[in-house]
Amino acid sequence: MVRRGNPDWGKPLPRIPALPTEFDLEVKRLGLTKAHYAGSAQLRRWCERNRNRVYVPEWLLKEWRLEVVATYGDVA
């Protein structure tokens, strides 16, 4: 008898490790802890330059009153 179909059907997918975001990498490069994010002038400048391109925590954007402009596709 030939078995057909996917033998793994219905089984949970293997865990995929979470990779750090660019924000996480910048925080690590600056040597900051979460308690020091809002007080860092260097991190604020980085977030101002990159907020429309990469993930920045929403609470931090609110703290600094920074707005994200979401664009999709080739909007001129």
Buried (B, 14 or more C-beta within 10 A) or exposed (E): EEEEEEEEEEEEEEEEEEEEEEBEEBBEEEEBEEEEBEEBEEBBEBBEEBBEEBEBBEEBBEEBEBEEEEEEEEEE
